[in-house]
Amino acid sequence: MATASEPSVFVTVGGDRRAEAPRTLAEPVPQVLSTWDQLGLWGNLGVSLLGFTGAIFVLQPLGAGTPELSLAAALTAIVVGTLLGTAVVAGAGLAGARTGAPAMVLLRGLFGTRMSYGPTALNILQCLGWGIFEIVTIATAAHTVAPAVPRPAFVVAAGVVTGGLAVRPLGAIRVLRRYVTAAVVVVLCYLLAELLTHPLPAFGHGTWNGFWPATDTVVGVAVSFAPLAADYTRHSRSGAATVTGTMVGYSLTQMACYVLGLVALVTVARTPGDIFGAFVAVPFGTLAFGVLAARELDQSFADVYSTAVSVQNLRPRWDRRVLAGGIAATATVCALWVNIAAYETFLTLLGSVFVPLFAVFLVDFFAGGRFAGGRRWDLSHGARSRWAMLAPWAAGFVVYQMINPGYVSWWASGWAAVDRGVGFHPAGWMSASIGSFVVAAALTALGLAVRRALLGGRRRGGSRSAPVGT
């Protein structure tokens, strides 16, 4: 049963343009974000300084020293990977818009309340880690633009602004829509036009070998927002606004971000580390890069706010404003003292947990009512554990690791031994994200179909034994 401080069904209400996110899980959820607000939010989240340098994993998906993909193959991988990954994010966001529940609370319906605490803890860990990483990235980029200012000063400034944005998240989204999005689009178009003054290699020059691993990289970047999506789309005015804002806003800007990094790599930048220098080197490049560095604050804001909202799944009475302030302060201190670069590969490993998880979630949420006898999606504090849902999630996770275990050495070595033990040899065309998603989704659908058949059989059996006329 739900506690007195927490609803079993989230109450959604209208509101004006000054409405803010509720402080606790017990308060009504204002649904005030328009399609344009969603476009602004997701359009900004689709751009990342890490995305520019990440283009190297599309150009050389099989590692340094291996043949590069052709421009045709790389561009196709960017488009296909972005659309596939964003579709998952849009589906997760639509669930938030329909229920008014944040992302980790939605997992109560999938696993039960107590079992939802496991993925919630992992999400807190990854969001906090990425928040620290983003603050470090912002400070590094800002120090590149203004080297006379000590880098720690930029870290503190980035942390303070991040905390302020996370305390007033809906206000931050409105600011992104009104002012930041247009500036980012102008900067991206300008930098791309400047880089295209340099000659490009022939579109067919290169290989298609490694196309799916390249696509996998792009899918993974997009899907990383699935555990955060409902934290924002729960405030959307409609499901249509959610899907349109997510698919159009995020897809277009992530594609633009990857394409810009790719063009830089094949024209003027010899290594990913040269990409930022290539941006700064163009006329007015310092100003353009400064806009991109400042815009990165939306990434750190999203990570910090979603960490706070995820904590509320564990402690629903805690005020998310206090949580956001404390988490931003923690991230800032860690950004000053922790070598977060060594943590990046571990963060990527954590992200692989959520690809099959959200495959299970999407099938169960959108098809469960039809296949499972109309089961209500229980978001209450007393939602019962559903142990069977662990099986497709685990199967999808195993598939992911067998194809691409990442770069944490001991972890990758362990899965390589598993591959050898079962005689499995990952082929170059295999995608870990797509493969794990398909396996987890298919097993979930199969389980729901079996449940439907069993429920149908019980009903028929009951009707045969019932007295005539009942």
BELQUI-V984944 format. One record per residue. N is the residue number from 1. RES is the residue in one small letter. NEAR is the number of other C-alpha atoms within 8 Angstrom. Layout:
BEGIN
N_RES_NEAR, N_RES_NEAR
END
This chain:
BEGIN
1_m_7, 2_a_10, 3_t_7, 4_a_5, 5_s_9, 6_e_12, 7_p_11, 8_s_10, 9_v_7, 10_f_11, 11_v_8, 12_t_9, 13_v_8, 14_g_7, 15_g_9, 16_d_6, 17_r_5, 18_r_6, 19_a_9, 20_e_9, 21_a_10, 22_p_9, 23_r_9, 24_t_11, 25_l_11, 26_a_10, 27_e_8, 28_p_9, 29_v_13, 30_p_13, 31_q_12, 32_v_12, 33_l_12, 34_s_10, 35_t_12, 36_w_9, 37_d_13, 38_q_20, 39_l_15, 40_g_17, 41_l_12, 42_w_12, 43_g_17, 44_n_16, 45_l_10, 46_g_14, 47_v_12, 48_s_10, 49_l_10, 50_l_6, 51_g_12, 52_f_13, 53_t_11, 54_g_11, 55_a_14, 56_i_12, 57_f_11, 58_v_16, 59_l_12, 60_q_14, 61_p_13, 62_l_8, 63_g_7, 64_a_5, 65_g_4, 66_t_7, 67_p_7, 68_e_9, 69_l_17, 70_s_13, 71_l_12, 72_a_9, 73_a_11, 74_a_13, 75_l_9, 76_t_8, 77_a_14, 78_i_15, 79_v_9, 80_v_9, 81_g_13, 82_t_14, 83_l_11, 84_l_9, 85_g_14, 86_t_15, 87_a_9, 88_v_12, 89_v_14, 90_a_14, 91_g_10, 92_a_15, 93_g_16, 94_l_13, 95_a_11, 96_g_18, 97_a_17, 98_r_9, 99_t_9, 100_g_12, 101_a_12, 102_p_13, 103_a_14, 104_m_12, 105_v_12, 106_l_12, 107_l_12, 108_r_16, 109_g_12, 110_l_13, 111_f_15, 112_g_15, 113_t_16, 114_r_9, 115_m_11, 116_s_14, 117_y_10, 118_g_8, 119_p_9, 120_t_12, 121_a_8, 122_l_9, 123_n_11, 124_i_12, 125_l_8, 126_q_11, 127_c_12, 128_l_13, 129_g_12, 130_w_11, 131_g_14, 132_i_14, 133_f_12, 134_e_12, 135_i_16, 136_v_10, 137_t_9, 138_i_15, 139_a_13, 140_t_9, 141_a_10, 142_a_13, 143_h_13, 144_t_7, 145_v_9, 146_a_7, 147_p_9, 148_a_5, 149_v_8, 150_p_8, 151_r_10, 152_p_8, 153_a_8, 154_f_13, 155_v_15, 156_v_9, 157_a_8, 158_a_13, 159_g_13, 160_v_10, 161_v_9, 162_t_14, 163_g_15, 164_g_9, 165_l_11, 166_a_15, 167_v_12, 168_r_11, 169_p_11, 170_l_10, 171_g_10, 172_a_10, 173_i_12, 174_r_10, 175_v_9, 176_l_13, 177_r_14, 178_r_9, 179_y_8, 180_v_12, 181_t_12, 182_a_8, 183_a_9, 184_v_12, 185_v_8, 186_v_8, 187_v_11, 188_l_11, 189_c_8, 190_y_8, 191_l_13, 192_l_10, 193_a_8, 194_e_9, 195_l_11, 196_l_9, 197_t_6, 198_h_8, 199_p_6, 200_l_8, 201_p_7, 202_a_6, 203_f_7, 204_g_8, 205_h_8, 206_g_9, 207_t_11, 208_w_8, 209_n_7, 210_g_13, 211_f_14, 212_w_11, 213_p_15, 214_a_16, 215_t_14, 216_d_13, 217_t_11, 218_v_14, 219_v_16, 220_g_13, 221_v_9, 222_a_13, 223_v_13, 224_s_10, 225_f_9, 226_a_15, 227_p_11, 228_l_10, 229_a_14, 230_a_17, 231_d_12, 232_y_11, 233_t_14, 234_r_16, 235_h_13, 236_s_16, 237_r_10, 238_s_9, 239_g_10, 240_a_7, 241_a_12, 242_t_16, 243_v_12, 244_t_12, 245_g_16, 246_t_16, 247_m_12, 248_v_10, 249_g_17, 250_y_16, 251_s_14, 252_l_10, 253_t_12, 254_q_12, 255_m_11, 256_a_10, 257_c_14, 258_y_13, 259_v_11, 260_l_12, 261_g_15, 262_l_12, 263_v_12, 264_a_12, 265_l_14, 266_v_10, 267_t_10, 268_v_9, 269_a_12, 270_r_7, 271_t_7, 272_p_11, 273_g_8, 274_d_9, 275_i_14, 276_f_8, 277_g_8, 278_a_11, 279_f_12, 280_v_12, 281_a_8, 282_v_9, 283_p_5, 284_f_7, 285_g_11, 286_t_10, 287_l_7, 288_a_12, 289_f_12, 290_g_11, 291_v_11, 292_l_11, 293_a_12, 294_a_9, 295_r_10, 296_e_13, 297_l_14, 298_d_10, 299_q_11, 300_s_14, 301_f_13, 302_a_10, 303_d_12, 304_v_17, 305_y_12, 306_s_12, 307_t_14, 308_a_12, 309_v_11, 310_s_15, 311_v_11, 312_q_13, 313_n_11, 314_l_7, 315_r_7, 316_p_12, 317_r_10, 318_w_10, 319_d_8, 320_r_12, 321_r_10, 322_v_9, 323_l_10, 324_a_15, 325_g_12, 326_g_8, 327_i_13, 328_a_13, 329_a_11, 330_t_8, 331_a_14, 332_t_14, 333_v_8, 334_c_9, 335_a_14, 336_l_8, 337_w_6, 338_v_6, 339_n_7, 340_i_10, 341_a_6, 342_a_6, 343_y_9, 344_e_9, 345_t_10, 346_f_8, 347_l_11, 348_t_9, 349_l_11, 350_l_10, 351_g_11, 352_s_12, 353_v_9, 354_f_12, 355_v_15, 356_p_19, 357_l_11, 358_f_12, 359_a_13, 360_v_14, 361_f_10, 362_l_11, 363_v_12, 364_d_13, 365_f_11, 366_f_7, 367_a_10, 368_g_13, 369_g_12, 370_r_7, 371_f_11, 372_a_12, 373_g_9, 374_g_8, 375_r_7, 376_r_5, 377_w_7, 378_d_9, 379_l_12, 380_s_13, 381_h_10, 382_g_8, 383_a_12, 384_r_7, 385_s_9, 386_r_10, 387_w_7, 388_a_5, 389_m_11, 390_l_9, 391_a_8, 392_p_14, 393_w_12, 394_a_10, 395_a_11, 396_g_16, 397_f_13, 398_v_9, 399_v_12, 400_y_14, 401_q_11, 402_m_12, 403_i_10, 404_n_7, 405_p_12, 406_g_10, 407_y_7, 408_v_10, 409_s_6, 410_w_6, 411_w_10, 412_a_11, 413_s_8, 414_g_8, 415_w_11, 416_a_9, 417_a_8, 418_v_9, 419_d_11, 420_r_9, 421_g_7, 422_v_6, 423_g_6, 424_f_7, 425_h_6, 426_p_7, 427_a_5, 428_g_9, 429_w_9, 430_m_10, 431_s_11, 432_a_13, 433_s_13, 434_i_9, 435_g_12, 436_s_16, 437_f_13, 438_v_10, 439_v_13, 440_a_17, 441_a_13, 442_a_8, 443_l_9, 444_t_13, 445_a_11, 446_l_8, 447_g_8, 448_l_12, 449_a_10, 450_v_8, 451_r_10, 452_r_11, 453_a_8, 454_l_8, 455_l_10, 456_g_8, 457_g_8, 458_r_8, 459_r_8, 460_r_8, 461_g_8, 462_g_8, 463_s_7, 464_r_6, 465_s_6, 466_a_7, 467_p_5, 468_v_4, 469_g_3, 470_t_4
END
